Amino acid sequence: MSNNERVDKDSTKKRILFGIGQFSDAIASQMFTIYVFTFYYAIVGLNINLITLGFILWSIWNAINDPLLGALSDRTKTKWGRRTPYIIVSIIPLCIIIVLLWTPPADSAVLSFIYFLVIIALFDTFYTMYDLNYCALFPEMFQGISNRAKASAVKQTFTVIGLLFAFLLPTLIITDLTDKAYITEFMYAGIVMAILIFVGAIIMIKFGIRERTEFSEDYKTAPSIFSSLKFSLKNKSFRIFIIMNITYWYVVGMLPMIAPLYGDTVLGISDATLLGILLGLAFISAAIFMALWRFIIIKVGMKKGVMISMVVFIISLAPFMFIFNIETGFIAFIFVGIGISGAIFFGDILLAAIIDEDELKMGTRRDGGYYGINALLTKLSTILVILSINVVFNSVGWATFDPVGTTEYTIFGLRSLMFIFPAVALTIGLIAIRKFPLTKEKYGEIKRKLEGLHNEKREKTSIEK
């Protein structure tokens, strides 16, 4: 273990207090991912083509919002640090919007569409402000692959806990996720989840954040938004990571988004609470398997670990082409947890290593810039998910939700969205990650050189003070 890692060897308490912020992050993102599509498609009754158009326009806003907030964060200097002020400012607006997502003017398709477009843009603005800066603190606070593996395991365990709350609590309030009679219950669920988001974020802000002093002067050399974008996209490791991460988030985004309709139509599960339990099992399983991926990454390194996880993920998705009732559904959702676990475990660790590599080249840490661009590009996975659903639903005659008009083609379309489309995406990611240059040996060399750079920064900061 290097001297730097001895200094930064993090206690369980520190990892937990920081990880609580991921609980709030996961609830916010999954309330959006799991329920927004089903709500506006099945409850509000928007045509699938209008929803697709809304998400495409939303992605254009992301193209401005995400990199801008990332670069701005890198260039910020306050007595509270670079990231903390943005996290604090975002919390209350984010909680309010979590409630307003479910209050559209449902008596008019045009007004509902305009409302949908505006509210998802506002959600993304404040969610990105929170998520981007919270995530940017991860590689700064936790140095070294061993510490990051431990911290990531804790952080992603809170992801799973947040997902369980997002799956289960709303379904205790909303009896049927596709019945228009329960439109008001969606708002009540939003209120409950907003309270949980607020409590988790406040605990993390108060006790879990520590911005490192050796990076406090890096704002002076942080590049502009356009320079940040150019430098990041010139980085070969980052370009390969983007492809891998988009395919991961395509699958992780597809499963919860399509699962309510898959469960209702293919497995015959009309009880929303039962469906929530089913989804919850997948993420409980994911939490259990987190220790496996932590062992694998330390044993074989990041690159080989990701490749193994992608192959396992494809295999774990296969049962969704064949299961037909709740009993087989329970088995399949538990089994897929091992694939989900790998997907949510590796992202932060790989991106943190890329940021380390970049700091060695540039002399300054650009965590915000990288996470901002990553946020933009990975949100493209949401657009790809919506476009995939659009193609399938239009092909099977489901442009407008019709629970009565279910056919064998509808069922095959839902099955393909749960397995065929994700399997193709993961295969693309697997091919891309084979070219990832940061092997276990290469990253070890980077860390040794980076330790010297951090010592220089630490000494310089001490002298200036």
C-alpha positions as CSV (number, residue, x, y, z in Angstrom):
1,M,0.0,0.0,0.0
2,S,1.3,3.5,-0.9
3,N,1.8,6.3,1.6
4,N,-1.1,8.1,0.0
5,E,-3.4,5.1,0.5
6,R,-2.2,4.8,4.2
7,V,-3.2,8.4,4.8
8,D,-6.5,8.0,3.0
9,K,-7.5,4.6,4.4
10,D,-11.1,5.3,5.0
11,S,-13.2,4.1,8.0
12,T,-16.4,2.3,7.6
13,K,-18.2,5.3,9.2
14,K,-16.9,7.7,6.6
15,R,-17.9,5.4,3.7
16,I,-21.4,5.0,5.2
17,L,-22.0,8.7,5.8
18,F,-20.8,9.5,2.2
19,G,-22.8,6.6,0.8
20,I,-26.1,7.8,2.3
21,G,-26.0,10.5,-0.3
22,Q,-26.4,7.8,-2.9
23,F,-29.6,6.6,-1.2
24,S,-31.2,10.0,-2.0
25,D,-29.6,10.0,-5.5
26,A,-31.0,6.5,-6.3
27,I,-34.5,7.4,-5.1
28,A,-34.6,10.5,-7.2
29,S,-33.3,8.9,-10.4
30,Q,-35.4,5.8,-10.1
31,M,-38.6,7.6,-9.3
32,F,-38.0,9.2,-12.6
33,T,-36.8,6.1,-14.5
34,I,-39.3,3.6,-13.2
35,Y,-42.5,5.6,-13.1
36,V,-42.4,8.6,-15.4
37,F,-42.7,6.6,-18.7
38,T,-45.5,4.4,-17.4
39,F,-47.3,7.4,-15.8
40,Y,-47.4,9.6,-18.9
41,Y,-48.0,6.6,-21.2
42,A,-50.6,4.6,-19.3
43,I,-52.1,7.1,-16.8
44,V,-52.0,10.4,-18.6
45,G,-52.5,8.7,-22.0
46,L,-49.8,10.5,-24.0
47,N,-49.0,8.9,-27.4
48,I,-45.7,7.0,-27.4
49,N,-44.5,9.3,-30.3
50,L,-45.1,12.4,-28.1
51,I,-43.2,10.9,-25.2
52,T,-40.3,10.1,-27.5
53,L,-40.3,13.7,-28.9
54,G,-40.3,15.0,-25.3
55,F,-37.3,12.9,-24.4
56,I,-35.4,13.9,-27.6
57,L,-35.9,17.6,-26.7
58,W,-34.9,16.8,-23.1
59,S,-31.6,15.4,-24.5
60,I,-30.9,18.6,-26.3
61,W,-31.2,20.5,-23.0
62,N,-28.9,17.9,-21.4
63,A,-26.3,18.7,-24.1
64,I,-26.1,22.2,-22.6
65,N,-26.9,21.6,-19.0
66,D,-24.7,18.6,-18.0
67,P,-21.3,19.8,-19.4
68,L,-22.0,23.4,-18.3
69,L,-22.6,22.4,-14.7
70,G,-19.6,20.1,-14.7
71,A,-17.2,22.7,-16.0
72,L,-18.7,25.3,-13.8
73,S,-18.2,23.1,-10.7
74,D,-14.5,22.6,-11.6
75,R,-14.0,26.4,-11.8
76,T,-15.8,27.2,-8.6
77,K,-14.0,28.5,-5.5
78,T,-15.8,29.0,-2.2
79,K,-15.0,28.5,1.5
80,W,-17.3,25.5,1.4
81,G,-15.4,23.9,-1.5
82,R,-16.1,23.4,-5.2
83,R,-18.9,20.8,-5.1
84,T,-20.7,21.3,-1.8
85,P,-22.5,24.6,-2.6
86,Y,-24.1,23.1,-5.7
87,I,-25.3,20.0,-3.7
88,I,-26.9,22.2,-1.0
89,V,-28.6,24.5,-3.5
90,S,-30.1,21.6,-5.5
91,I,-31.8,19.7,-2.7
92,I,-35.1,21.7,-2.0
93,P,-35.9,22.3,-5.8
94,L,-35.2,18.7,-6.5
95,C,-37.6,17.5,-3.8
96,I,-40.3,19.9,-5.0
97,I,-40.0,18.7,-8.6
98,I,-40.2,15.0,-7.4
99,V,-43.8,15.9,-6.4
100,L,-44.6,18.1,-9.4
101,L,-43.7,15.3,-11.8
102,W,-47.1,13.7,-11.0
103,T,-49.4,16.7,-11.3
104,P,-49.9,17.3,-15.1
105,P,-53.1,19.0,-16.6
106,A,-54.4,15.6,-17.6
107,D,-57.5,17.0,-19.4
108,S,-55.5,18.2,-22.4
109,A,-53.0,16.2,-24.4
110,V,-51.2,19.3,-25.6
111,L,-50.9,20.9,-22.2
112,S,-49.9,17.5,-20.7
113,F,-47.1,17.2,-23.3
114,I,-45.9,20.8,-22.6
115,Y,-46.0,20.1,-18.9
116,F,-44.1,16.8,-19.3
117,L,-41.4,18.5,-21.4
118,V,-40.9,21.4,-18.9
119,I,-41.0,19.3,-15.8
120,I,-38.5,16.6,-17.0
121,A,-36.1,19.4,-18.0
122,L,-36.4,21.0,-14.6
123,F,-35.9,17.7,-12.9
124,D,-32.8,17.0,-14.9
125,T,-31.3,20.4,-14.1
126,F,-31.5,20.0,-10.3
127,Y,-30.9,16.3,-10.3
128,T,-27.7,16.8,-12.3
129,M,-26.6,19.6,-10.0
130,Y,-26.9,17.2,-7.1
131,D,-25.7,14.0,-8.7
132,L,-22.8,15.4,-10.7
133,N,-21.2,17.1,-7.8
134,Y,-21.8,14.2,-5.4
135,C,-20.3,11.8,-7.8
136,A,-17.3,14.1,-8.5
137,L,-16.5,13.9,-4.8
138,F,-16.1,10.1,-4.9
139,P,-12.7,9.9,-6.7
140,E,-11.4,13.0,-4.8
141,M,-12.3,11.6,-1.3
142,F,-11.4,8.0,-1.9
143,Q,-7.9,7.4,-3.3
144,G,-6.5,4.1,-4.6
145,I,-8.4,1.2,-6.2
146,S,-8.6,-0.7,-2.9
147,N,-10.3,2.2,-1.0
148,R,-12.5,2.9,-4.0
149,A,-13.6,-0.7,-4.3
150,K,-14.6,-0.6,-0.6
151,A,-16.3,2.8,-0.9
152,S,-18.0,1.8,-4.1
153,A,-19.4,-1.3,-2.5
154,V,-20.9,0.7,0.3
155,K,-22.1,3.5,-2.1
156,Q,-23.8,1.0,-4.4
157,T,-25.3,-0.9,-1.5
158,F,-27.1,2.4,-0.7
159,T,-28.0,2.5,-4.4
160,V,-29.8,-0.8,-3.9
161,I,-31.5,0.3,-0.7
162,G,-32.7,3.5,-2.5
163,L,-33.9,1.3,-5.4
164,L,-35.8,-0.9,-3.0
165,F,-37.5,2.1,-1.5
166,A,-38.3,3.4,-5.0
167,F,-39.8,0.1,-6.0
168,L,-41.7,-0.8,-2.9
169,L,-43.0,2.4,-1.2
170,P,-44.9,3.8,-4.2
171,T,-46.5,0.4,-4.9
172,L,-47.9,0.4,-1.3
173,I,-49.6,3.7,-2.2
174,I,-50.5,3.0,-5.9
175,T,-52.4,-0.2,-6.2
176,D,-52.3,-0.4,-10.0
177,L,-49.5,1.4,-11.9
178,T,-51.6,1.4,-15.1
179,D,-55.0,2.4,-13.8
180,K,-56.0,6.0,-14.4
181,A,-58.0,6.0,-11.2
182,Y,-54.8,6.1,-9.2
183,I,-53.4,9.3,-10.7
184,T,-53.6,11.2,-7.4
185,E,-51.8,8.4,-5.6
186,F,-48.7,9.0,-7.7
187,M,-48.5,12.5,-6.2
188,Y,-48.8,11.1,-2.7
189,A,-46.0,8.7,-3.5
190,G,-43.9,11.6,-4.8
191,I,-44.3,13.5,-1.5
192,V,-43.2,10.5,0.6
193,M,-40.1,10.0,-1.7
194,A,-39.2,13.7,-1.6
195,I,-39.1,13.5,2.2
196,L,-36.7,10.5,2.1
197,I,-34.5,12.3,-0.5
198,F,-34.3,15.4,1.7
199,V,-33.4,13.5,4.9
200,G,-30.7,11.4,3.2
201,A,-29.1,14.3,1.5
202,I,-29.0,16.4,4.7
203,I,-27.2,13.6,6.6
204,M,-24.7,13.3,3.8
205,I,-24.1,17.1,3.5
206,K,-23.7,17.5,7.3
207,F,-21.5,14.5,8.0
208,G,-20.3,12.8,4.8
209,I,-18.5,15.3,2.7
210,R,-14.8,16.2,2.9
211,E,-13.2,18.1,0.1
212,R,-9.4,17.5,0.0
213,T,-7.2,20.6,0.6
214,E,-4.6,19.5,-2.0
215,F,-7.2,20.1,-4.8
216,S,-8.5,23.4,-3.4
217,E,-6.4,25.4,-5.9
218,D,-7.1,23.3,-9.0
219,Y,-10.0,25.7,-9.9
220,K,-7.3,28.2,-11.1
221,T,-6.2,25.8,-13.9
222,A,-9.5,24.2,-14.7
223,P,-10.3,24.7,-18.4
224,S,-13.4,26.3,-19.9
225,I,-16.5,24.2,-20.8
226,F,-15.4,23.9,-24.5
227,S,-11.8,23.1,-23.6
228,S,-13.0,20.6,-21.0
229,L,-15.2,18.9,-23.6
230,K,-12.3,18.8,-26.1
231,F,-9.7,17.4,-23.6
232,S,-12.1,14.8,-22.3
233,L,-13.1,13.5,-25.7
234,K,-9.5,13.3,-26.8
235,N,-8.9,10.9,-24.0
236,K,-8.9,7.3,-25.5
237,S,-9.7,5.7,-22.1
238,F,-12.8,8.0,-21.7
239,R,-14.1,7.4,-25.2
240,I,-14.0,3.7,-24.7
241,F,-15.6,4.1,-21.2
242,I,-18.4,6.2,-22.7
243,I,-19.4,3.3,-25.1
244,M,-19.3,0.8,-22.2
245,N,-21.2,3.0,-19.8
246,I,-23.9,3.9,-22.3
247,T,-24.6,0.2,-22.9
248,Y,-24.6,-0.5,-19.2
249,W,-27.1,2.3,-18.5
250,Y,-29.2,1.4,-21.5
251,V,-29.8,-2.0,-19.9
252,V,-30.1,-0.7,-16.3
253,G,-32.5,1.9,-17.6
254,M,-34.6,-0.5,-19.8
255,L,-35.3,-3.1,-17.1
256,P,-37.1,-0.9,-14.5
257,M,-38.8,1.2,-17.2
258,I,-40.4,-1.7,-19.1
259,A,-40.8,-4.0,-16.0
260,P,-44.2,-2.7,-14.9
261,L,-45.7,-3.4,-18.4
262,Y,-43.8,-6.7,-18.7
263,G,-45.0,-7.9,-15.3
264,D,-48.6,-6.9,-16.0
265,T,-48.8,-8.2,-19.6
266,V,-46.4,-11.1,-19.8
267,L,-46.4,-12.5,-16.3
268,G,-50.0,-11.5,-15.4
269,I,-49.0,-9.5,-12.3
270,S,-51.6,-6.8,-11.8
271,D,-50.8,-6.1,-8.2
272,A,-48.4,-3.2,-8.0
273,T,-47.0,-4.2,-4.6
274,L,-46.3,-7.7,-5.8
275,L,-44.5,-6.3,-8.9
276,G,-42.5,-4.0,-6.6
277,I,-41.4,-7.0,-4.5
278,L,-40.4,-8.8,-7.7
279,L,-38.2,-5.9,-8.8
280,G,-36.9,-5.5,-5.2
281,L,-35.6,-9.1,-5.3
282,A,-33.4,-8.2,-8.3
283,F,-31.7,-5.5,-6.4
284,I,-31.5,-7.4,-3.1
285,S,-29.7,-10.0,-5.1
286,A,-27.5,-7.2,-6.6
287,A,-26.5,-6.1,-3.1
288,I,-25.5,-9.6,-2.1
289,F,-23.3,-10.0,-5.2
290,M,-21.6,-6.7,-4.7
291,A,-18.9,-8.4,-2.6
292,L,-18.2,-10.8,-5.5
293,W,-17.4,-7.9,-7.9
294,R,-15.3,-6.2,-5.3
295,F,-13.2,-9.4,-5.0
296,I,-13.0,-9.8,-8.8
297,I,-11.8,-6.2,-9.4
298,I,-9.0,-6.5,-6.8
299,K,-8.0,-9.9,-8.2
300,V,-8.0,-9.3,-12.0
301,G,-8.3,-5.5,-12.3
302,M,-10.9,-3.1,-13.8
303,K,-10.8,-4.1,-17.4
304,K,-11.1,-7.9,-17.0
305,G,-13.7,-7.4,-14.2
306,V,-15.9,-5.4,-16.5
307,M,-15.6,-7.9,-19.3
308,I,-16.6,-10.7,-16.9
309,S,-19.6,-8.7,-15.6
310,M,-20.9,-8.0,-19.1
311,V,-20.9,-11.7,-20.1
312,V,-22.6,-12.6,-16.8
313,F,-25.2,-9.9,-17.4
314,I,-26.1,-11.2,-20.8
315,I,-26.6,-14.7,-19.5
316,S,-28.6,-13.5,-16.5
317,L,-31.1,-11.7,-18.9
318,A,-31.8,-14.7,-21.0
319,P,-34.7,-16.1,-18.9
320,F,-36.8,-13.1,-19.7
321,M,-37.4,-14.5,-23.2
322,F,-39.1,-17.6,-21.7
323,I,-40.6,-17.0,-18.3
324,F,-44.4,-16.9,-18.2
325,N,-45.8,-16.6,-14.7
326,I,-45.0,-15.2,-11.3
327,E,-43.1,-18.3,-10.1
328,T,-40.6,-18.3,-12.9
329,G,-40.5,-14.5,-12.7
330,F,-39.2,-14.7,-9.1
331,I,-36.4,-16.9,-10.2
332,A,-35.5,-14.7,-13.2
333,F,-35.5,-11.5,-11.2
334,I,-33.3,-12.9,-8.5
335,F,-30.9,-14.3,-11.1
336,V,-30.6,-11.0,-13.0
337,G,-29.3,-9.4,-9.8
338,I,-25.8,-10.7,-10.4
339,G,-25.7,-8.8,-13.7
340,I,-27.2,-5.6,-12.3
341,S,-24.7,-5.7,-9.5
342,G,-21.7,-5.6,-11.8
343,A,-23.2,-2.8,-13.9
344,I,-23.7,-0.5,-11.0
345,F,-20.4,-1.4,-9.3
346,F,-17.8,-0.7,-12.0
347,G,-18.9,2.7,-13.4
348,D,-17.5,5.0,-10.7
349,I,-14.3,3.0,-10.3
350,L,-13.5,3.1,-14.0
351,L,-14.3,6.8,-14.4
352,A,-12.2,7.6,-11.2
353,A,-9.2,5.8,-12.8
354,I,-9.7,7.8,-16.0
355,I,-9.8,11.1,-14.0
356,D,-6.5,10.0,-12.2
357,E,-4.9,9.4,-15.6
358,D,-6.1,12.8,-16.8
359,E,-4.8,14.6,-13.7
360,L,-1.3,13.1,-14.4
361,K,-1.4,14.5,-17.9
362,M,-3.0,17.9,-17.2
363,G,-1.8,18.6,-13.7
364,T,-5.3,19.4,-12.4
365,R,-8.3,17.4,-11.4
366,R,-11.4,17.8,-13.6
367,D,-13.8,15.5,-11.8
368,G,-16.8,17.8,-12.5
369,G,-16.0,18.2,-16.2
370,Y,-15.7,14.4,-16.7
371,Y,-18.8,13.6,-14.7
372,G,-20.7,16.4,-16.6
373,I,-19.8,15.0,-20.0
374,N,-20.4,11.5,-18.7
375,A,-23.9,12.5,-17.4
376,L,-24.7,13.9,-20.9
377,L,-23.6,10.9,-22.8
378,T,-25.0,8.3,-20.5
379,K,-28.4,10.0,-20.6
380,L,-28.3,9.3,-24.3
381,S,-29.0,5.7,-23.1
382,T,-32.4,6.9,-21.9
383,I,-33.1,8.2,-25.4
384,L,-32.0,4.9,-26.9
385,V,-34.3,3.1,-24.4
386,I,-37.2,5.3,-25.4
387,L,-36.5,4.9,-29.1
388,S,-36.3,1.1,-28.7
389,I,-39.6,1.1,-26.9
390,N,-41.1,3.4,-29.6
391,V,-40.0,1.1,-32.4
392,V,-41.4,-2.0,-30.7
393,F,-44.7,-0.5,-29.5
394,N,-45.4,1.1,-32.9
395,S,-44.6,-2.3,-34.5
396,V,-47.0,-4.2,-32.3
397,G,-49.9,-1.7,-32.4
398,W,-49.3,-0.2,-29.0
399,A,-48.6,3.5,-29.9
400,T,-51.3,4.4,-27.4
401,F,-51.7,2.2,-24.3
402,D,-54.3,-0.5,-24.7
403,P,-54.4,-3.1,-22.0
404,V,-57.2,-5.0,-23.7
405,G,-55.5,-5.2,-27.1
406,T,-52.6,-7.4,-26.1
407,T,-51.5,-10.0,-28.7
408,E,-48.7,-12.5,-29.0
409,Y,-46.8,-9.8,-30.9
410,T,-47.1,-7.4,-27.9
411,I,-45.8,-10.1,-25.6
412,F,-42.8,-10.9,-27.9
413,G,-42.1,-7.2,-28.2
414,L,-41.9,-6.8,-24.4
415,R,-39.7,-9.9,-24.1
416,S,-37.4,-8.6,-26.8
417,L,-37.1,-5.3,-24.8
418,M,-36.1,-7.3,-21.7
419,F,-33.5,-9.5,-23.4
420,I,-32.7,-9.1,-27.1
421,F,-32.1,-5.3,-27.1
422,P,-30.1,-5.4,-23.9
423,A,-28.0,-8.4,-25.0
424,V,-27.1,-6.6,-28.2
425,A,-26.2,-3.4,-26.3
426,L,-24.0,-5.4,-23.8
427,T,-22.2,-7.2,-26.7
428,I,-21.3,-3.8,-28.2
429,G,-20.0,-2.7,-24.8
430,L,-18.0,-5.9,-24.4
431,I,-16.3,-5.4,-27.8
432,A,-15.5,-1.8,-26.9
433,I,-14.0,-2.4,-23.4
434,R,-11.5,-4.9,-24.9
435,K,-9.6,-1.8,-26.2
436,F,-9.6,-0.1,-22.7
437,P,-5.9,0.9,-22.1
438,L,-5.9,1.0,-18.3
439,T,-4.9,-2.5,-17.4
440,K,-4.2,-3.5,-13.8
441,E,-0.4,-2.9,-14.4
442,K,-0.8,0.4,-16.2
443,Y,-3.1,1.8,-13.5
444,G,-0.6,0.8,-10.8
445,E,2.1,2.9,-12.6
446,I,-0.3,5.9,-12.8
447,K,-1.0,5.7,-9.1
448,R,2.7,5.7,-8.2
449,K,3.3,8.8,-10.2
450,L,0.1,10.5,-9.0
451,E,1.2,10.1,-5.4
452,G,4.2,12.3,-6.1
453,L,2.0,14.9,-7.8
454,H,-0.4,15.0,-4.8
455,N,2.5,15.5,-2.4
456,E,3.7,18.5,-4.5
457,K,0.1,20.0,-4.4
458,R,-0.2,19.4,-0.7
459,E,3.1,21.2,0.0
460,K,2.2,24.0,-2.3
461,T,-1.1,24.5,-0.6
462,S,0.5,24.5,2.8
463,I,3.1,27.2,1.8
464,E,0.4,29.4,0.3
465,K,-1.7,29.2,3.5
